[in-house]
Amino acid sequence: MAPPRAYWKGSLKLSLVTCPVVMYPASTTVEKTKFRMINRDTGNRLKQQMIDAETGDVVEKDQKARGYEISKGEYVEIEKDELEAVQIESNHTIDIDNFVPRDEIDRRYLNHPYYIAPDGKAGADAFAVIRDAMKDQDRVALARIVLTNREHVIAIEPLGKGLLGTTLRYPYEVRDETDYFDDIKSPKISKDMIELATHILDSKASHFDPGKFKDEYETALKTLVKRKAAGKPIKIAAKEDKPDNVINLMDALKASIAGGKDSGKSSGKASKRAKSESKSERPHATRKRPAKKASRSPARHRKAS
């Protein structure tokens, strides 16, 4: 299968070694259930319009512009070609600045992942040299790149035959944990409680396997849409009562150890029942309501004085 259209094209540069590369998003939301806003009366899809906040007039596409607020209600307009004229080297080049130990990167700074591959055969050798040199060291390259008119720091590391690039957040984008943790008390916990909790942790020890991740909410959404399309009734589950927060911690730890195996068996049976019910449901065609043609009133225009 051919890869999707490249998200970015440019050059990967390490000192005087340069090679053309392409970059693709490593994540996607295509499989997620998406809803459209519709008109209850006609069943037609709704569309959004840009409205002048002061006059209430509809603003046509060719009248939209970018502006930066320099004082309350006063904006300086920035033209598209003026933005494009802000040229910096990282517009079309991933320039590697330095290499840092992998374990020094704070996970809070990790943002969006991308796949980086050579663009054609011309730069294949240079790409391989950079990739393989990085494989020999447990270090990650830090570089700069411009995406969506913003410069980002990107961490680059080998991944299979290619490279994985992950954009990083700037320090001003990461909140200080002390603002949230300073008020947390440090109660005295007995050694027995710690040992029981450690036992529970050990019993749940596993290996990272994203293949086991199940998006239960997405599955429930698909089931809801499937039942609605088939004209089946939808049961609205009653809200569960919130559990009492006043518990005996030691009793809860002991009960967790005693009931761990039983809960695992019951969840397995529930999963099988859910799969069986899902297979038995077959959606039927839904009768669509005829769309009514709505009259469009022309947008009012207001000339600037």
LINVENFEN-V290974 format. One record per residue. N is the residue number from 0. RES is the residue in one letter. PHI is phi in whole degrees, -180 to 180 (none if undefined). PSI is psi in whole degrees, -180 to 180 (999 if undefined). OMEGA is omega in whole degrees, 0 to 359 (none if undefined). Layout:
n=N res=RES phi=PHI psi=PSI omega=OMEGA
n=N res=RES phi=PHI psi=PSI omega=OMEGA
This chain:
n=0 res=M phi=none psi=132 omega=181
n=1 res=A phi=-69 psi=142 omega=180
n=2 res=P phi=-68 psi=158 omega=179
n=3 res=P phi=-66 psi=171 omega=180
n=4 res=R phi=-61 psi=140 omega=182
n=5 res=A phi=-62 psi=138 omega=179
n=6 res=Y phi=-82 psi=-30 omega=182
n=7 res=W phi=-152 psi=143 omega=175
n=8 res=K phi=-131 psi=141 omega=179
n=9 res=G phi=179 psi=-146 omega=182
n=10 res=S phi=-127 psi=146 omega=173
n=11 res=L phi=-103 psi=125 omega=187
n=12 res=K phi=-123 psi=126 omega=174
n=13 res=L phi=-124 psi=103 omega=185
n=14 res=S phi=57 psi=-115 omega=180
n=15 res=L phi=-99 psi=2 omega=179
n=16 res=V phi=-93 psi=123 omega=182
n=17 res=T phi=-132 psi=142 omega=176
n=18 res=C phi=-145 psi=144 omega=178
n=19 res=P phi=-72 psi=136 omega=181
n=20 res=V phi=-136 psi=161 omega=173
n=21 res=V phi=-124 psi=153 omega=182
n=22 res=M phi=-130 psi=136 omega=181
n=23 res=Y phi=-125 psi=144 omega=174
n=24 res=P phi=-62 psi=135 omega=180
n=25 res=A phi=-89 psi=-8 omega=179
n=26 res=S phi=-125 psi=161 omega=181
n=27 res=T phi=-148 psi=155 omega=176
n=28 res=T phi=-118 psi=14 omega=184
n=29 res=V phi=-58 psi=-38 omega=185
n=30 res=E phi=-78 psi=-12 omega=182
n=31 res=K phi=-74 psi=144 omega=178
n=32 res=T phi=-69 psi=128 omega=181
n=33 res=K phi=-119 psi=142 omega=178
n=34 res=F phi=-112 psi=150 omega=175
n=35 res=R phi=-111 psi=148 omega=174
n=36 res=M phi=-80 psi=130 omega=182
n=37 res=I phi=-130 psi=165 omega=176
n=38 res=N phi=-85 psi=121 omega=181
n=39 res=R phi=-58 psi=-38 omega=185
n=40 res=D phi=-73 psi=-43 omega=186
n=41 res=T phi=-103 psi=-21 omega=185
n=42 res=G phi=80 psi=4 omega=181
n=43 res=N phi=-79 psi=152 omega=177
n=44 res=R phi=-72 psi=143 omega=178
n=45 res=L phi=-92 psi=153 omega=174
n=46 res=K phi=-128 psi=151 omega=182
n=47 res=Q phi=-94 psi=150 omega=176
n=48 res=Q phi=-126 psi=149 omega=176
n=49 res=M phi=-86 psi=127 omega=183
n=50 res=I phi=-118 psi=134 omega=175
n=51 res=D phi=-64 psi=122 omega=185
n=52 res=A phi=-63 psi=-25 omega=182
n=53 res=E phi=-96 psi=-47 omega=185
n=54 res=T phi=-90 psi=-23 omega=184
n=55 res=G phi=81 psi=3 omega=180
n=56 res=D phi=-74 psi=148 omega=173
n=57 res=V phi=-75 psi=131 omega=181
n=58 res=V phi=-101 psi=121 omega=180
n=59 res=E phi=-72 psi=162 omega=186
n=60 res=K phi=-57 psi=-41 omega=184
n=61 res=D phi=-74 psi=-6 omega=179
n=62 res=Q phi=-101 psi=-3 omega=179
n=63 res=K phi=-78 psi=142 omega=179
n=64 res=A phi=-148 psi=166 omega=177
n=65 res=R phi=-95 psi=140 omega=178
n=66 res=G phi=-141 psi=147 omega=177
n=67 res=Y phi=-112 psi=127 omega=183
n=68 res=E phi=-77 psi=112 omega=181
n=69 res=I phi=-94 psi=-22 omega=173
n=70 res=S phi=-156 psi=171 omega=186
n=71 res=K phi=-55 psi=113 omega=177
n=72 res=G phi=77 psi=4 omega=180
n=73 res=E phi=-117 psi=125 omega=185
n=74 res=Y phi=-122 psi=146 omega=171
n=75 res=V phi=-104 psi=126 omega=184
n=76 res=E phi=-83 psi=133 omega=179
n=77 res=I phi=-114 psi=122 omega=181
n=78 res=E phi=-78 psi=156 omega=181
n=79 res=K phi=-61 psi=-44 omega=181
n=80 res=D phi=-68 psi=-26 omega=177
n=81 res=E phi=-71 psi=-37 omega=176
n=82 res=L phi=-66 psi=-43 omega=181
n=83 res=E phi=-66 psi=-25 omega=181
n=84 res=A phi=-76 psi=-13 omega=177
n=85 res=V phi=-77 psi=80 omega=185
n=86 res=Q phi=-93 psi=127 omega=171
n=87 res=I phi=-129 psi=160 omega=187
n=88 res=E phi=-57 psi=-35 omega=185
n=89 res=S phi=-76 psi=2 omega=175
n=90 res=N phi=-59 psi=-41 omega=184
n=91 res=H phi=-129 psi=12 omega=182
n=92 res=T phi=-137 psi=133 omega=170
n=93 res=I phi=-93 psi=98 omega=185
n=94 res=D phi=-96 psi=111 omega=182
n=95 res=I phi=-72 psi=121 omega=181
n=96 res=D phi=-88 psi=-48 omega=183
n=97 res=N phi=-161 psi=177 omega=179
n=98 res=F phi=-124 psi=135 omega=181
n=99 res=V phi=-126 psi=153 omega=176
n=100 res=P phi=-59 psi=137 omega=183
n=101 res=R phi=-57 psi=-42 omega=186
n=102 res=D phi=-75 psi=-2 omega=177
n=103 res=E phi=-87 psi=-11 omega=181
n=104 res=I phi=-81 psi=117 omega=178
n=105 res=D phi=-68 psi=125 omega=185
n=106 res=R phi=-63 psi=-20 omega=178
n=107 res=R phi=-67 psi=-21 omega=182
n=108 res=Y phi=-87 psi=-13 omega=181
n=109 res=L phi=-69 psi=134 omega=183
n=110 res=N phi=-121 psi=-101 omega=184
n=111 res=H phi=-107 psi=135 omega=180
n=112 res=P phi=-91 psi=146 omega=179
n=113 res=Y phi=-139 psi=150 omega=173
n=114 res=Y phi=-95 psi=133 omega=179
n=115 res=I phi=-115 psi=126 omega=182
n=116 res=A phi=-133 psi=158 omega=177
n=117 res=P phi=-67 psi=144 omega=180
n=118 res=D phi=-98 psi=91 omega=181
n=119 res=G phi=88 psi=179 omega=184
n=120 res=K phi=-81 psi=-22 omega=187
n=121 res=A phi=-58 psi=-40 omega=183
n=122 res=G phi=-103 psi=14 omega=184
n=123 res=A phi=-61 psi=-41 omega=182
n=124 res=D phi=-67 psi=-46 omega=180
n=125 res=A phi=-64 psi=-39 omega=178
n=126 res=F phi=-62 psi=-45 omega=181
n=127 res=A phi=-64 psi=-38 omega=180
n=128 res=V phi=-63 psi=-47 omega=180
n=129 res=I phi=-64 psi=-45 omega=181
n=130 res=R phi=-63 psi=-50 omega=185
n=131 res=D phi=-69 psi=-32 omega=177
n=132 res=A phi=-65 psi=-35 omega=179
n=133 res=M phi=-73 psi=-30 omega=180
n=134 res=K phi=-64 psi=-30 omega=183
n=135 res=D phi=-77 psi=-13 omega=180
n=136 res=Q phi=-126 psi=144 omega=179
n=137 res=D phi=-86 psi=57 omega=181
n=138 res=R phi=-127 psi=156 omega=180
n=139 res=V phi=-117 psi=135 omega=179
n=140 res=A phi=-79 psi=139 omega=173
n=141 res=L phi=-111 psi=127 omega=183
n=142 res=A phi=-139 psi=179 omega=178
n=143 res=R phi=-121 psi=144 omega=180
n=144 res=I phi=-151 psi=147 omega=177
n=145 res=V phi=-101 psi=121 omega=176
n=146 res=L phi=-131 psi=135 omega=180
n=147 res=T phi=48 psi=49 omega=175
n=148 res=N phi=64 psi=18 omega=177
n=149 res=R phi=-131 psi=141 omega=176
n=150 res=E phi=-85 psi=134 omega=180
n=151 res=H phi=-124 psi=151 omega=167
n=152 res=V phi=-87 psi=135 omega=182
n=153 res=I phi=-128 psi=133 omega=177
n=154 res=A phi=-94 psi=130 omega=185
n=155 res=I phi=-122 psi=133 omega=179
n=156 res=E phi=-147 psi=156 omega=180
n=157 res=P phi=-66 psi=144 omega=175
n=158 res=L phi=-148 psi=105 omega=182
n=159 res=G phi=60 psi=-128 omega=180
n=160 res=K phi=-86 psi=-7 omega=184
n=161 res=G phi=-123 psi=-152 omega=180
n=162 res=L phi=-129 psi=148 omega=174
n=163 res=L phi=-108 psi=124 omega=177
n=164 res=G phi=-112 psi=130 omega=180
n=165 res=T phi=-125 psi=118 omega=178
n=166 res=T phi=-68 psi=146 omega=182
n=167 res=L phi=-113 psi=149 omega=176
n=168 res=R phi=-78 psi=153 omega=174
n=169 res=Y phi=-82 psi=158 omega=181
n=170 res=P phi=-54 psi=-35 omega=181
n=171 res=Y phi=-71 psi=-11 omega=179
n=172 res=E phi=-93 psi=-10 omega=182
n=173 res=V phi=-107 psi=123 omega=182
n=174 res=R phi=-77 psi=150 omega=180
n=175 res=D phi=-77 psi=125 omega=183
n=176 res=E phi=-65 psi=-25 omega=182
n=177 res=T phi=-64 psi=-25 omega=178
n=178 res=D phi=-65 psi=-21 omega=184
n=179 res=Y phi=-112 psi=-24 omega=186
n=180 res=F phi=-103 psi=-16 omega=186
n=181 res=D phi=-59 psi=-33 omega=183
n=182 res=D phi=-87 psi=-1 omega=179
n=183 res=I phi=-72 psi=126 omega=181
n=184 res=K phi=-76 psi=160 omega=178
n=185 res=S phi=-118 psi=79 omega=182
n=186 res=P phi=-70 psi=159 omega=178
n=187 res=K phi=-83 psi=118 omega=182
n=188 res=I phi=-106 psi=135 omega=181
n=189 res=S phi=-71 psi=154 omega=180
n=190 res=K phi=-63 psi=-36 omega=180
n=191 res=D phi=-62 psi=-41 omega=179
n=192 res=M phi=-64 psi=-43 omega=179
n=193 res=I phi=-62 psi=-41 omega=180
n=194 res=E phi=-65 psi=-40 omega=178
n=195 res=L phi=-65 psi=-44 omega=179
n=196 res=A phi=-64 psi=-39 omega=178
n=197 res=T phi=-64 psi=-38 omega=178
n=198 res=H phi=-63 psi=-41 omega=179
n=199 res=I phi=-64 psi=-43 omega=179
n=200 res=L phi=-60 psi=-44 omega=180
n=201 res=D phi=-63 psi=-38 omega=181
n=202 res=S phi=-70 psi=-20 omega=180
n=203 res=K phi=-105 psi=11 omega=180
n=204 res=A phi=-63 psi=139 omega=183
n=205 res=S phi=-155 psi=-170 omega=176
n=206 res=H phi=-119 psi=151 omega=181
n=207 res=F phi=-67 psi=118 omega=180
n=208 res=D phi=-140 psi=93 omega=182
n=209 res=P phi=-62 psi=-18 omega=177
n=210 res=G phi=-63 psi=-20 omega=180
n=211 res=K phi=-89 psi=-7 omega=180
n=212 res=F phi=-66 psi=130 omega=178
n=213 res=K phi=-124 psi=121 omega=178
n=214 res=D phi=-84 psi=89 omega=184
n=215 res=E phi=-64 psi=-36 omega=180
n=216 res=Y phi=-67 psi=-42 omega=178
n=217 res=E phi=-63 psi=-41 omega=178
n=218 res=T phi=-62 psi=-43 omega=179
n=219 res=A phi=-65 psi=-38 omega=178
n=220 res=L phi=-63 psi=-45 omega=180
n=221 res=K phi=-63 psi=-39 omega=178
n=222 res=T phi=-64 psi=-42 omega=178
n=223 res=L phi=-60 psi=-49 omega=180
n=224 res=V phi=-63 psi=-41 omega=181
n=225 res=K phi=-62 psi=-44 omega=180
n=226 res=R phi=-69 psi=-40 omega=179
n=227 res=K phi=-64 psi=-42 omega=180
n=228 res=A phi=-65 psi=-30 omega=180
n=229 res=A phi=-87 psi=-1 omega=179
n=230 res=G phi=75 psi=20 omega=180
n=231 res=K phi=-86 psi=151 omega=180
n=232 res=P phi=-67 psi=148 omega=180
n=233 res=I phi=-108 psi=123 omega=179
n=234 res=K phi=-90 psi=125 omega=177
n=235 res=I phi=-94 psi=111 omega=182
n=236 res=A phi=-69 psi=140 omega=178
n=237 res=A phi=-70 psi=145 omega=179
n=238 res=K phi=-67 psi=134 omega=180
n=239 res=E phi=-77 psi=145 omega=177
n=240 res=D phi=-68 psi=142 omega=178
n=241 res=K phi=-69 psi=136 omega=180
n=242 res=P phi=-66 psi=151 omega=179
n=243 res=D phi=-70 psi=124 omega=181
n=244 res=N phi=-76 psi=-15 omega=180
n=245 res=V phi=-85 psi=98 omega=182
n=246 res=I phi=-131 psi=162 omega=174
n=247 res=N phi=-89 psi=112 omega=186
n=248 res=L phi=-60 psi=-41 omega=180
n=249 res=M phi=-63 psi=-43 omega=178
n=250 res=D phi=-63 psi=-39 omega=181
n=251 res=A phi=-65 psi=-40 omega=179
n=252 res=L phi=-65 psi=-44 omega=180
n=253 res=K phi=-65 psi=-41 omega=180
n=254 res=A phi=-66 psi=-34 omega=179
n=255 res=S phi=-64 psi=-41 omega=179
n=256 res=I phi=-69 psi=-42 omega=182
n=257 res=A phi=-69 psi=-36 omega=185
n=258 res=G phi=-99 psi=4 omega=182
n=259 res=G phi=-58 psi=-48 omega=182
n=260 res=K phi=-69 psi=-40 omega=181
n=261 res=D phi=-64 psi=-42 omega=181
n=262 res=S phi=-67 psi=-32 omega=178
n=263 res=G phi=-65 psi=-41 omega=180
n=264 res=K phi=-67 psi=-43 omega=183
n=265 res=S phi=-67 psi=-36 omega=180
n=266 res=S phi=-69 psi=-33 omega=177
n=267 res=G phi=-65 psi=-43 omega=179
n=268 res=K phi=-65 psi=-39 omega=180
n=269 res=A phi=-64 psi=-38 omega=179
n=270 res=S phi=-64 psi=-41 omega=179
n=271 res=K phi=-65 psi=-40 omega=179
n=272 res=R phi=-63 psi=-40 omega=181
n=273 res=A phi=-64 psi=-40 omega=179
n=274 res=K phi=-66 psi=-40 omega=180
n=275 res=S phi=-63 psi=-43 omega=180
n=276 res=E phi=-66 psi=-37 omega=181
n=277 res=S phi=-65 psi=-39 omega=181
n=278 res=K phi=-68 psi=-31 omega=184
n=279 res=S phi=-77 psi=-16 omega=182
n=280 res=E phi=-89 psi=129 omega=177
n=281 res=R phi=-128 psi=120 omega=183
n=282 res=P phi=-73 psi=145 omega=175
n=283 res=H phi=-105 psi=164 omega=181
n=284 res=A phi=-62 psi=141 omega=180
n=285 res=T phi=-98 psi=134 omega=179
n=286 res=R phi=-79 psi=123 omega=182
n=287 res=K phi=-91 psi=142 omega=177
n=288 res=R phi=-76 psi=140 omega=179
n=289 res=P phi=-63 psi=136 omega=182
n=290 res=A phi=-79 psi=137 omega=177
n=291 res=K phi=-91 psi=137 omega=179
n=292 res=K phi=-81 psi=120 omega=181
n=293 res=A phi=-95 psi=139 omega=179
n=294 res=S phi=-77 psi=134 omega=181
n=295 res=R phi=-97 psi=124 omega=177
n=296 res=S phi=-89 psi=135 omega=183
n=297 res=P phi=-62 psi=143 omega=180
n=298 res=A phi=-70 psi=140 omega=178
n=299 res=R phi=-80 psi=140 omega=179
n=300 res=H phi=-114 psi=146 omega=180
n=301 res=R phi=-132 psi=120 omega=181
n=302 res=K phi=-78 psi=140 omega=178
n=303 res=A phi=-74 psi=139 omega=179
n=304 res=S phi=-84 psi=999 omega=none
